[in-house]
Amino acid sequence: MTRSVGIVGAGAAGVGAAYALRDADADVAVLEASRGVGGRAATRRKRGCRYDHGANYVKGGGRTAELVRSLGADGLVDVEEPVWTFDVDGTISEGDPDRRDDHKWTWTGGIAQLAERLLDRTDATVEREVRIEALERAADGWWTIAADGSERGPFDALVLTPPAPQVAGLLAETKWQSPHLPALREAVGAVPYRPIRTVVLHYPFELDRPYYALVNADREHEVGWVAREECKEGHVPAGECLLVVQMAPEWSAAHDDDPPDEAAATAADAVAELLGENRLRDPDWVDDRAWRYALPDDGADREVVRRGEEDGLFFAGDWVAGEGRVHEALWSGVEAGERIERRVLRR
Ligand SMILES: Cc1cc2nc3c(=O)[nH]c(=O)nc-3n(C[C@H](O)[C@H](O)[C@H](O)COP(=O)(O)OP(=O)(O)OC[C@H]3O[C@@H](n4cnc5c(N)ncnc54)[C@H](O)[C@@H]3O)c2cc1C
């Protein structure tokens, strides 16, 4: 009988797991709550612009560069302009030593292409707009229960890839006769996350600067990051400027309920001040996304999160890797997929 694997979440970790299982003798089903794939590596389109409003790019050389390049040169963008820094006083300095030599990958179609292209290389079925709310380990395998009550399964292995607080919510609604469940609930529930409110500011003019982005090095400014999306080929029409502004986690936590226009006005004023250009106070249109679980501040206890594997329960994501980075999440998913092949499918 063909074995089956269920993957909850189609972010970098979920698609990484599906990609690792592309040649496995198993039916792979990816269950994603939103309309699109990519998770926090997300792209929006509006008024002729395309912008990455979560992760800005995939970082990395080595195996990440190799994998990214293997997905095709067509539409691949390596942002060449540098990232500079600023401090709480608004002093801008050249270069960020941590980022100087890194590739900054995205695609003309946006960073969500990473998930799209990886999934294209698999036979996995991808179901969108399916929010899994509960799990059950039955005699025949794992079952998922969605918000509308529909059930999917049985799966010989199940991979959970949402951010840790959402996985903790799933584990609270899990029926599984296992001595490991209490420790798993505790380990996953303990992972702290920072929020980030992303504000997008569009202007009908060009902004000439020697850098792609500015990062707040001392982490004391209300703005954490400002990026010029027009540095990414295919994202912003010539003669326009689109700034992706990520507000600092403390500001984001304190203002998560502010109406979009209010948050945009604060971001535009802060950016105008920082860049020394008054005209940036008046964007002609704005967009906004509050990421409640933007970046994990720590990883989960690795030994504990592996305890479910003998029963076919796997975890992957930035919080399993211990760093809020697309490539970390991706490889965490790939490695979970490889362990499933070894530990479950070949058994
Ligand atoms: C504003 C921002 C900027 C960032 N900048 C960068 C950057 O420049 N470079 C970088 O490398 N990283 C960056 N990161 C971090 C990076 O985006 C994440 O670390 C990475 O994308 C996490 O991938 P993941 O697969 O672990 O989780 P996610 O991308 O969160 O994927 C989880 C998926 O699970 C789905 N899901 C959740 N609950 C359920 C459910 N109950 N049922 C079904 N599906 C569910 C979600 O919809 C989502 O698609 C940034 C993040 C944010 C928010």
The ligand as an SDF file (V2000), in Angstrom:
LIG
                    3D

 53 58  0  0  0  0  0  0  0  0999 V2000
    8.5800   41.0520    8.2550 C   0  0  0  0  0  0  0  0  0  0  0  0
    9.5280   39.8840    8.1410 C   0  0  0  0  0  0  0  0  0  0  0  0
   10.7710   40.0560    7.5340 C   0  0  0  0  0  0  0  0  0  0  0  0
   11.6600   38.9870    7.3870 C   0  0  0  0  0  0  0  0  0  0  0  0
   12.8230   39.1660    6.7000 N   0  0  0  0  0  0  0  0  0  0  0  0
   13.5790   38.0880    6.4030 C   0  0  0  0  0  0  0  0  0  0  0  0
   14.6560   38.1930    5.4730 C   0  0  0  0  0  0  0  0  0  0  0  0
   14.8920   39.2530    4.8840 O   0  0  0  0  0  0  0  0  0  0  0  0
   15.4130   37.0910    5.2270 N   0  0  0  0  0  0  0  0  0  0  0  0
   15.1320   35.9060    5.8210 C   0  0  0  0  0  0  0  0  0  0  0  0
   15.8450   34.9150    5.5550 O   0  0  0  0  0  0  0  0  0  0  0  0
   14.0960   35.7610    6.6810 N   0  0  0  0  0  0  0  0  0  0  0  0
   13.3070   36.8170    6.9680 C   0  0  0  0  0  0  0  0  0  0  0  0
   12.2100   36.6740    7.7790 N   0  0  0  0  0  0  0  0  0  0  0  0
   11.9580   35.3800    8.4410 C   0  0  0  0  0  0  0  0  0  0  0  0
   11.3990   34.3340    7.4830 C   0  0  0  0  0  0  0  0  0  0  0  0
   10.3190   34.8870    6.7610 O   0  0  0  0  0  0  0  0  0  0  0  0
   10.9050   33.1280    8.2870 C   0  0  0  0  0  0  0  0  0  0  0  0
   11.9080   32.6980    9.1860 O   0  0  0  0  0  0  0  0  0  0  0  0
   10.5470   31.9430    7.3720 C   0  0  0  0  0  0  0  0  0  0  0  0
    9.8620   32.3820    6.2220 O   0  0  0  0  0  0  0  0  0  0  0  0
    9.7330   30.9540    8.1750 C   0  0  0  0  0  0  0  0  0  0  0  0
    9.2910   29.8830    7.3590 O   0  0  0  0  0  0  0  0  0  0  0  0
    8.4220   28.7120    8.0160 P   0  0  0  0  0  0  0  0  0  0  0  0
    8.0930   27.7690    6.9440 O   0  0  0  0  0  0  0  0  0  0  0  0
    9.1310   28.2190    9.2330 O   0  0  0  0  0  0  0  0  0  0  0  0
    7.0840   29.4210    8.5850 O   0  0  0  0  0  0  0  0  0  0  0  0
    5.9610   30.2100    7.7990 P   0  0  0  0  0  0  0  0  0  0  0  0
    6.5300   30.9250    6.6400 O   0  0  0  0  0  0  0  0  0  0  0  0
    5.2320   31.0070    8.8330 O   0  0  0  0  0  0  0  0  0  0  0  0
    5.0070   29.0620    7.2210 O   0  0  0  0  0  0  0  0  0  0  0  0
    4.0370   28.4350    7.9950 C   0  0  0  0  0  0  0  0  0  0  0  0
    2.8060   28.2240    7.1270 C   0  0  0  0  0  0  0  0  0  0  0  0
    1.8320   27.5050    7.8930 O   0  0  0  0  0  0  0  0  0  0  0  0
    0.5520   28.0390    7.6120 C   0  0  0  0  0  0  0  0  0  0  0  0
   -0.3050   27.7130    8.7410 N   0  0  0  0  0  0  0  0  0  0  0  0
   -0.2940   28.2610    9.9890 C   0  0  0  0  0  0  0  0  0  0  0  0
   -1.2030   27.6680   10.7600 N   0  0  0  0  0  0  0  0  0  0  0  0
   -1.8210   26.7400    9.9870 C   0  0  0  0  0  0  0  0  0  0  0  0
   -2.8620   25.8070   10.2310 C   0  0  0  0  0  0  0  0  0  0  0  0
   -3.4540   25.7140   11.4290 N   0  0  0  0  0  0  0  0  0  0  0  0
   -3.2590   24.9980    9.2200 N   0  0  0  0  0  0  0  0  0  0  0  0
   -2.6690   25.0890    7.9860 C   0  0  0  0  0  0  0  0  0  0  0  0
   -1.6680   25.9430    7.7170 N   0  0  0  0  0  0  0  0  0  0  0  0
   -1.2530   26.7650    8.7060 C   0  0  0  0  0  0  0  0  0  0  0  0
    0.8040   29.5140    7.4220 C   0  0  0  0  0  0  0  0  0  0  0  0
   -0.2400   30.1300    6.6840 O   0  0  0  0  0  0  0  0  0  0  0  0
    2.1360   29.5230    6.6930 C   0  0  0  0  0  0  0  0  0  0  0  0
    1.9640   29.4990    5.2960 O   0  0  0  0  0  0  0  0  0  0  0  0
   11.3080   37.7250    7.9200 C   0  0  0  0  0  0  0  0  0  0  0  0
   10.0520   37.5450    8.5320 C   0  0  0  0  0  0  0  0  0  0  0  0
    9.1670   38.6020    8.6290 C   0  0  0  0  0  0  0  0  0  0  0  0
    7.8060   38.3870    9.2400 C   0  0  0  0  0  0  0  0  0  0  0  0
  1  2  1  0
  2  3  1  0
  2 52  2  0
  3  4  2  0
  4  5  1  0
  4 50  1  0
  5  6  2  0
  6  7  1  0
  6 13  1  0
  7  8  2  0
  7  9  1  0
  9 10  1  0
 10 11  2  0
 10 12  1  0
 12 13  2  0
 13 14  1  0
 14 15  1  0
 14 50  1  0
 15 16  1  0
 16 17  1  0
 16 18  1  0
 18 19  1  0
 18 20  1  0
 20 21  1  0
 20 22  1  0
 22 23  1  0
 23 24  1  0
 24 25  2  0
 24 26  1  0
 24 27  1  0
 27 28  1  0
 28 29  2  0
 28 30  1  0
 28 31  1  0
 31 32  1  0
 32 33  1  0
 33 34  1  0
 33 48  1  0
 34 35  1  0
 35 36  1  0
 35 46  1  0
 36 37  1  0
 36 45  1  0
 37 38  2  0
 38 39  1  0
 39 40  1  0
 39 45  2  0
 40 41  1  0
 40 42  2  0
 42 43  1  0
 43 44  2  0
 44 45  1  0
 46 47  1  0
 46 48  1  0
 48 49  1  0
 50 51  2  0
 51 52  1  0
 52 53  1  0
M  END
$$$$
